[in-house]
Amino acid sequence: MSSKGAVRGAKPADLALIETFRWEPDNGFLRLDQHIRRLTRSADCLGFRPAPADLMKRIKAAVTEDAQPDGPLRVRLELTFRGHLDITTTPFAPLGEDTVWRVRIAATTMPSDDPIYRHKTTRREVYDKARAEFSTAEADEVILLNERGEVCEGTITNLFVEDKDGRLSTPPISCGLLAGILRADLIREGRAKSTLLKRDDLTTGRLYVGNSLRGLIRAELAEG
């Protein structure tokens, strides 16, 4: 994919790359290497100036610069086109194992032919428009289909359907979605496979949404 020609409707200089992940007192950073690899690939693909050479040192310093936290943290990186890096940390409360999110399907569609959505950036108009269709009381997460009616992803998660054998199916990148870090891990471990899904497929098995920060979350599709 050519870098600057890949962006439609926005110039790379107007964007920033984002990575969000978890730090835990006992386990440290979760999937940090995968997040850094994705950030590096996207920066190269979109023509960004590379992240600072001391990136890892700065990430670790952001967690421990004041005092060792006594609970999990949400760590957010933002890399600008010119290579400026901003790191923020906030307390994070993991979801309980019995959590079930109510999800709904948006009328807003994901353009499968716009490669910018294969990268995690500050260009979020499509996601924000889809999320705005429902209040937080109506939906914990909102799912987008593409212009062909294929399931893509949630506004902040990837999506998975579990079959009777416990294998997860998740939409392929070609549908126009972000290659989530958790999604990639599940595929690599053999727990998930890339499968074209339509709306009706979301009711054929147990539904999950998830991302690297939150993990897998049981979900139920709300209609109406």
C-alpha positions in Angstrom: 0.0 0.0 0.0 1.5 3.3 -1.0 1.7 5.7 2.0 0.2 9.0 1.1 -2.0 7.7 -1.6 -3.7 5.4 0.9 -5.4 8.2 2.7 -8.8 9.4 1.4 -10.4 12.5 2.8 -7.5 13.4 5.1 -3.8 14.1 4.7 -1.4 12.1 6.8 -0.1 15.4 8.3 -3.6 15.9 9.8 -3.6 12.5 11.5 -2.0 11.0 14.6 -1.5 7.3 15.2 -2.9 5.8 18.4 -2.1 2.7 20.5 -4.0 1.9 23.8 -3.0 -1.0 26.0 -3.0 -2.1 29.6 -0.4 -2.2 32.3 -0.8 -4.4 35.4 1.3 -4.4 38.6 1.9 -8.1 38.5 2.2 -8.6 34.7 3.6 -5.3 33.4 2.5 -4.2 29.9 0.1 -6.5 28.0 1.0 -7.1 24.4 3.3 -4.1 24.3 5.5 -5.6 21.5 2.5 -6.1 19.3 1.3 -2.6 19.8 4.7 -1.1 19.0 5.0 -3.2 15.9 1.6 -2.0 14.6 2.5 1.6 15.4 5.8 1.2 13.5 4.2 -0.4 10.5 1.5 2.2 10.3 4.0 5.1 10.6 6.1 3.6 7.8 3.0 3.0 5.6 1.6 6.4 6.0 4.8 8.3 5.8 5.0 9.4 9.4 8.4 10.3 11.0 9.4 7.3 13.1 8.7 7.2 16.8 11.6 8.3 19.0 14.4 5.8 19.5 13.8 5.8 23.2 10.2 4.9 22.8 10.2 1.9 25.2 12.1 3.8 27.8 9.6 6.6 27.7 6.6 4.2 27.9 8.1 2.6 31.1 8.9 6.0 32.6 5.3 7.2 32.1 4.1 4.4 34.4 6.7 4.8 37.1 7.7 8.5 37.0 5.8 9.4 40.1 5.2 6.3 42.1 4.5 2.6 41.3 0.8 2.3 40.7 -1.2 -0.1 42.9 -3.7 -1.0 40.2 -4.0 -1.5 36.4 -3.5 1.4 34.1 -4.7 2.4 30.7 -1.7 3.6 28.6 -2.3 5.7 25.5 0.3 6.6 22.9 -0.3 9.2 20.3 2.3 9.7 17.5 1.9 12.8 15.2 3.0 12.9 11.6 6.1 14.8 12.6 7.1 12.2 15.2 6.0 13.9 18.4 5.0 11.3 20.9 2.5 11.9 23.7 2.0 9.2 26.4 -0.8 9.4 29.0 -1.8 6.9 31.8 -5.1 6.7 33.6 -6.4 4.2 36.2 -8.2 1.2 34.5 -10.8 -1.1 36.1 -11.0 -4.4 34.2 -14.4 -5.7 33.4 -15.8 -8.6 35.5 -15.9 -12.1 33.9 -19.7 -12.0 34.0 -19.9 -8.8 32.0 -22.3 -8.9 29.0 -22.4 -5.9 26.6 -25.5 -5.0 24.7 -24.5 -4.3 21.1 -26.5 -2.8 18.2 -25.9 -2.5 14.5 -25.4 1.0 13.0 -27.0 2.3 9.9 -23.7 4.1 9.3 -21.5 1.9 7.1 -17.7 1.4 6.9 -16.2 2.1 3.5 -14.2 -1.0 2.7 -12.2 0.7 0.0 -10.6 3.3 2.3 -7.3 1.8 3.6 -6.9 4.4 6.4 -9.3 2.4 8.5 -6.7 -0.4 8.5 -4.7 1.8 10.8 -5.5 3.1 14.3 -5.6 6.8 13.9 -7.4 9.9 15.1 -9.6 9.8 12.0 -12.7 8.5 13.7 -15.6 10.2 11.9 -17.2 6.9 10.8 -16.9 5.4 14.3 -18.2 8.5 16.0 -21.2 8.7 13.7 -22.1 5.1 14.3 -21.7 5.4 18.1 -23.9 8.5 18.1 -26.8 6.5 16.7 -27.5 5.0 20.1 -27.2 6.2 23.7 -25.0 4.4 26.2 -28.2 3.1 27.8 -29.2 1.6 24.5 -25.9 0.0 23.6 -22.5 -0.6 25.1 -21.0 -1.0 21.7 -22.1 -0.4 18.1 -21.2 -2.7 15.2 -20.5 -1.4 11.7 -21.2 -3.2 8.4 -19.6 -2.2 5.1 -21.4 -1.1 1.9 -21.8 -4.8 0.9 -23.6 -5.7 4.2 -20.5 -7.6 5.5 -19.8 -7.3 9.3 -16.7 -5.2 10.0 -16.1 -4.2 13.6 -17.3 -2.2 16.6 -16.4 1.4 17.2 -13.8 0.3 19.7 -13.6 -3.5 19.4 -13.2 -6.3 17.0 -16.1 -8.8 16.8 -16.2 -12.6 17.2 -18.8 -15.4 16.8 -18.2 -18.7 18.6 -19.3 -21.9 17.0 -20.5 -25.1 18.7 -16.9 -26.3 18.9 -15.7 -23.1 20.7 -13.9 -21.7 17.6 -14.2 -18.0 17.1 -14.9 -16.5 13.7 -13.9 -12.8 13.0 -14.3 -10.7 9.9 -11.4 -10.5 7.5 -9.3 -7.3 7.1 -10.6 -7.1 3.5 -14.0 -6.0 4.8 -12.4 -2.7 5.8 -11.5 -3.0 9.4 -8.6 -2.6 11.8 -6.4 -5.5 12.5 -6.8 -5.5 16.3 -4.1 -6.7 18.5 -6.3 -9.1 20.5 -7.8 -10.3 17.2 -4.3 -11.1 15.8 -3.4 -12.9 19.0 -6.5 -15.1 18.9 -5.8 -16.0 15.3 -2.2 -16.7 16.0 -3.1 -19.0 18.9 -5.6 -20.9 16.7 -8.6 -19.8 18.8 -10.1 -17.6 16.0 -10.2 -17.7 12.2 -10.9 -15.0 9.6 -14.4 -15.6 8.2 -16.7 -13.4 6.1 -19.8 -12.7 8.3 -23.2 -11.2 7.5 -25.7 -9.7 9.9 -27.6 -13.0 10.2 -24.4 -14.8 11.2 -24.3 -12.8 14.4 -27.1 -14.9 15.9 -25.6 -18.3 14.9 -23.4 -18.7 18.0 -22.2 -16.9 21.1 -21.2 -13.3 20.4 -18.1 -11.5 21.7 -16.5 -8.2 21.2 -13.0 -7.3 22.4 -9.8 -5.4 22.2 -6.3 -5.5 23.7 -7.2 -3.2 26.6 -10.4 -4.9 27.7 -10.0 -8.5 26.5 -12.9 -10.6 25.2 -16.3 -9.4 26.3 -19.5 -11.5 26.0 -22.1 -9.6 24.0 -25.7 -9.8 23.1 -27.2 -8.4 19.9 -30.1 -6.0 20.7 -32.7 -5.5 17.9 -35.2 -2.8 17.4 
